Amino acid sequence: MFVRSVLLTSFRRCAAPLLAPCLGLASLMLPLAASASPDPSLRVLLLEAAEVRVGGAHGLRLLDASGRERFRLPEGGALALRTTANGVQVDVVAPAVQGAAPLPAPLRLPEVWIDAVQPTSGDAVLHLQNRTYRGRLVVRPAAVATALRVVNVVALETYLPSVVGSEMPASWPLEALRAQAVAARTYALRQRRPEQPFDLKATVSSQVYKGLEAETPSTREAVRGTRGLVLTHQNALINAVFHSSAGGTTENSGDLWQRQMPYLVSVADFDEASPVSRWRQELPPPLLARAFAELGGVQRIDILSTTASGRVRQARVVGPSGQLLVSGAELRSRLGLRSTLVRFEAAPFSFPDPEVPPSTWLSATGVLLSLPALPPLLPPPNPTLVAVGRGFGHGVGMSQWGALAMAQRGSSFQEILHHYYRGAQLRPYGDIAKTRTAADAGAASGSSPWSPRNAALSSARP
């Protein structure tokens, strides 16, 4: 994300006293992998655009929504897709279609499935715009009639190495990468929504997913070394949200969102090495005028209340045309702030020297004349403000820079996760899936089926 590696420290487990109440012997001795765990598919929204181009290094198969193959392209094949009144129009751009049956010109389908042809060795991959993906692409019209929606249907454990490499530098210690893998796996599984057109987005709205280009041997090892492990609370997947840097203290979920989750409580962060642990951001008048156009700009920002960790809960924005009460989250969004752990001050300003023509100083005979009264020196009506803050992101859950620091001190991925998700348990997802199956089977007798989406929060990312 915004993080880069720093020098490793030599001391080990200095955070152990903080972690001891949260860890039992069993959790410290969990196996690194659960090889029998299931590997469900995810549907990840990659992009929405009026036109897209899809290629395949070893060829492409195009199928309709029933799964029937409509045609196949050889090595180097590429398709251009765009919206039509009836769905998706498909044109072959290179090379010609194999086989005797020519491609209808143009081919129009309500929905298109695209698979990569499996080579004799190596991976079957698809090229979309400037990225490469495994799995299948499903293309259908978006909610906006002029755009196509491209969704990557991909196995969970295939998806995760890219997420880990997209969210953390692959050069970071393996234990930090493993902690990220478990958090990302848990979050992704909890976000599965069969009734919706996709489960997750490939951006910070969910968790970043950049395709094969973000994978490295270390991110694949982090996923392989934690295969199937997830975080649970009361036999359900937790909402394993995370962020870049907390600025010294993470946030209670109830101070940001509607519900306080027992495992998302404020804890000490160890993000001192983060480049955004402390920051300053100038807010010049043009930016303030755009952010609060209804006020005609901003003259000052008063913080009215804060959370226990010091983040802005409510603020008053005063401008030439009035004032407005806003939440910390809205203030951050409007001003583009790194976090709501912030205060505001006026930037220093200087007064220009008054320009008095020489003729008003002396008469022709050299006699000093009285000078005209100068207007009072007042600060500009719309000053430049400076935001002085700490951390990057919403501050709830795991701090990625904090995970780095703990890994450098010798903490295991289990210790990192138990520090940031208090009271959560590490378990193989296969056990949770079995519990869900049993609960679903008992629903007819009046029991409530297990749901990974109970009490879902609004977002994983900053």
N, C-alpha and C positions, 0 to 999 in steps of 0.2 A: 504494500500500500504506500505509505509515506515514509517507510522505515528503511534504514540501512544499518549494516552491521557495525559494531564497535569492538574495541579491544576486549578480550576475555579477561575476567578477573580470576585470581588463583584460589580464593577461599571457597569452601564448600558449605552448602546447607546453612548459611547464616540466617535464613528465614525459617528454619525448623521450629523454633519456639512459637512462632505465629501459627504454624500449621498443625502443631501437635493436637490441639483439641478437635480438629476436623478429621483426623485420619486414624483409622484403626489398622491393626496389623494386616488384616485381610486385604484392605485396599492397597497397602503398600506392596503386597505380594501378588497383585493381579497379574495374570499372564498378559504378555504384550499383544497377543492376537487371539481372535476367536475364529478359527478357519472355517467353522461350520456355519457361520452367520450368513443370512440371506443377503442378496445383492439386488435390491429392487431398483426399478428404473425411475428416473426423474425426468421431468419435462421443463427445460430451461429456455426461457425467452431470450433469444440472442439479439434480435433487432426487429424493428418495424420500419419498412421503407416502401416507396412506390415501386421500385424495381430492385431485384437482387440477381446476382450471378453466382452459380454453384459449379464447382469443378471437382474432378476426382483424379488423383494421380494414376490410378489403375483402372479407371472406368466407373461408370455410374449406372444404377438401376432406377428407373422411375416407375412408381406404383401408384394406383389409385387408392381411395380410402378403404376399399374392400381388401386391399393387399394383393391385387392382381397386377402382375408386371405388365406395363404398357410398352416399354421398349428399354433397350440397353445401349449405352455408349461405350466405346472402347477406351483404351488408355488415353489420357489427356482430354477426355470428353468434358464439355461444359454446356451449361444450360443458362438461359436468360429467362427470368420469370417476372411477370408484372400482373397487376390487378385488371380484372375485366368486370363487366356487369354481372357475369354468372360465376365468378370465382377467380381462378388462376389461369393465365395464359402462359404456355411453355413453348419456347423456341430453342432449337439446337443452334449453338453458335460455333461449336467445333467439337469433333470433326463430324462427318456424315454418320448417320445411323447405320449400325450393322444390320445385316439380314436383308431379306428380300422385301419385307413389308415396309414401305416408306412411312415416315412420320406424317400424320395429318398436319396440315399447315393452315392455321396454327392449331395446336392441341389445347383444349380448354377443359378444365376439371374443377369441381367445387373445392377439392383439396388434393394436394400432391405430397407423396412420400418419396424421399430420395435416399437411397442407400449407396454406400461405396462398395465397389466390387472388391472382394477379398483376394489379395495377391497370394502367390504361392509361399512367400515369406514376407514377414513384416505386418504392419497394421493396415487395416482398411480405413482410410481417412477421407474426409470431405473438406473442400476449400470453399469458404464463404467469405466474400469480400477479401479482406487481407488476413484472415485467420484460418486455422485448421482444427477440425473437430473429429472425434470418433462418434459412433452411434449413427442415428438416423435423423434426418431433417424432415420436419412436417411443416408445409407451407400452406397457409390458408388466408383468406381476407381478414384484416384486422377490424376492430370496432370502427375505426375510421375507414370509410369506404375506399379511399384513395390509396391505402397502404396495404402491404402484405405483412403478415406476422410469421416469423421464422422461429420455430421451436426445435431445440435439440433434445431428442429422446435418447438418454444415455444412462448406462448402469451407474449406480451410486459410487462404487469403488473406482470406476473409470473416470468419473467426474472430479473426484476429490484431489488427485495430484495437481491438477491445474488450479483449483481453488487455493490450495495451500501455497503454491508458487505465485499466485496472483495477489494474495493477501500478505505474504511475508517474504522477505528476501531469502532465497534458497540457501544462502551462505550462513544463515543463522544456525545456532546449535540445534541438533536433532531433537532434543527434548522440547524446545519451543515449537518446532515444526510439528511434532507429535501432538502437543496440546492444541495447536491450531487445527490439526486434522480431526481430532475428536470433537471439538466445538463445531467445526463446519459440518461434520457428518450428522451430529445431533440436530443442528439447526435445519439442515436440508430435509431430514426425515420428518421433522415436525411441520414443515411447510407444505408437505404433500397435500394437494387438494384435488381429488379426482373430479369434483363437480365443476372445476374451473378449467379454462383452456391451457393453463400452464401452472407449474408449481412455484418456480422461482424466476427471478431475472438474473442476467449475467453481470449486473452492475452493483454499485454500493447500495442500491435499494434492497437487495437481498445479500449476496456475497459475490465478490468479483470472480469471474470465470472467463479466462482469456484463451481457452483452447490449449492445444498441444504446445504452443510456444512458451507457455508458462511452466511446463513440467521440467523437472530435472531429476537426476538420480536421487538426490536427497529428499525431494518432495514425494517421489514414489516410495522411497523407503519409509518416510513418516506415515504414509497411508498404510503400507503393508505391515508395518510394525504395530499398528493399532487396529488392524482390520476388524470391523464389526463392533468396536467398542463405542458406546454412547453414554451420555449422562442422563440419569433419571432421578425423579423425586416422586415418592409415593407411587411407584410402579408406572410412571408415565415419563415420556421424554420431556426434558426441561427446555425452556426457551433459551438456548445457549448463545445469547447475543454477545458481541465483542466490539471493540473499538481500538483506535490507534494508541492513545495515550490519555491517562486520566488526570494528569497534573498533580499527582501526589495522593489523591483519594478518589475511589470510584463512587458511583452514585447509587442510592436506593432506587429500585425500579418504581416504587410508589410515588417518589418525588418527581418522576418524569412522565410516567404513564398512569393509567387508571388503577391498576392493581399492584399491590406490593407482593412480589414473589418471595417466598422464604429463602430461596437460594440466591437471590439477586439483591444482596445487601451491601452497604458501603464498607469497603475494606481499604487498607493501606495499599497504595500502588508504589512500584519501584522503578518509575520511569524517568529518573533523573537524567539519564543519558539521552533521552529523546530530544530531537531538535525542536519539538513543539511542546516540551514540558513547560516552557515559559516563552511568551511571544508578545509582540506589539504590532498593531495593525492600524495604520492611518485611515481615517474615514473622511475624505475631503468633501466639501460642500456638494459637488455634482453627484457623487455617490449617494449622499444623504438625501438629496432632492429626489433622486430616482426611487430610493427605498421608501420614502415617506412623502410621496407626491401630494397626498391629501392634506398634509400639514404645510406644504410649501417649503419643505426642507426641515432641518433639525438644528435647534439652538443648544439643546442640552438633553441628556438622558439621565433620569433619576432611577436608581434601583430601589424598589419599594420593599421587596422581600426576597429572601434567598432560601435555598434548601439547607439541610444540615451540613452538607459538604461544601457549601458556599456558592453553589451555582445559582444563577438568576432564576427566580420563580416568576416574578412580575416586575415590570418596569414601566415608567411613565416617560413618553417621548414628547418633548415640547418643541413646537415649531412656530413660525410666524403666524400661521392660520389657526392655531389651537394646540390641543394635546391629545394623546392617545395612550390608553393602557394596553400593553401587550405582554404575552407570556415570554419566558426566556427562550422557548423553542422558536416562537415567531420572530423574536428579535434576532436570533442567530440566523434564521433563514433569510430575513430581509437584508441583513447587513453582510451576509457571507462570512460569518465569524467561524473560527475553528471550534469553539465550544461555548457553552454558557457560563463557564467558570471565568468571568470577565468583569472588569470595571472600566469606567470611562473617564477620561480627563480631556481638557482642552489642550490642543497643541500650542506650543509657544508661538507668539506672533510679535512682530515689530512694527513700530509706527514710522511711516516715511517722514523724512525731513520736510518741513513746510517750505514751499517755494515762494519766496517774497522777492519781487523784482527789485534790483538795486536802486531804482529811482525813488522808491518809497523809503529808502534808508537815509539818504543825504540830499540836501537841497543843492542848487547850483553853487551856492557860496560855501558849502561844506558844513552847514548847520544841520545837526541831527533832527530829523523829523520824528514825530510820534508814530509808532507802528500801529497798524490796525489790529484789533483784538482777534486772536486765533480761535477757531472753534475748539471745543474740548476734545481731547484725544480719547476715543471710545474703541473698544474692541469691535471687530467686524460683526455684523448682525448674524451671519451664518458662519461660525468658526469651523475650522478643521478639528474634528475630534480624534482622539486616539483610544483604541481599545487595547487594554492591557490584560492579557489572559494567560490561562494555563491549560495544557492538554489539547487533544484533538478528538472530537467525536462526542457522542452522547454520554459517555462515561459509565455506562451500565455494563456489568459482566466483566469479561476478561480484557485486560489491557495488553495489547500486543507488545508494546515496549516493556511493560512490566514482566511479561512472560519471558522476554529476552533476558532481562536482568536476573530473574530467578534461575533460568537455565545456566547462565554464566556462573552463578554461585553454586551450582551443583544440584539444584532441585530437579526431580524427575517430572515427567509430564503429568503424572498422577498428582503430585504435590502442587504443581501450578494450577491445575484444574480445580482441586479442592480448595485452594486459597480464594480463587475468584468466584467459584460457584459453591457457596457454603452449604454443607449438608447434602449435596448431590452425590449420587453413587455412580460408579463406573460399572457398566454391565454389558454383556454381549447383546446386540440388537436382536439376535435370534430368540433370546429369552423373552424380550418384550413382545416380539411378534407372536410367540406362542401364547402369551397372556392375552393379547388382543384377540386371537382366534377363539380362546376359551370364553372370553367376555362376550364376543359376538354371538357365540353359540348359545349363551345363556340369556341373550336379550329378550327372546320370546317369552321367557318366564318372568319378565319384569325387571331384570337387572339392567343397568346402564352400560352399554358397550364402551370399552376403552377408546379414547380419542386422543391422538397426538396434538390436536389443535385446541384442546380446552384451555381457556384463559390465555389465548395467544396475545402477544404484545404487537405493537405496530410495526417495528422494523428491527432488523439485526444490525444495521450499519449506521455510521455517523451521518 
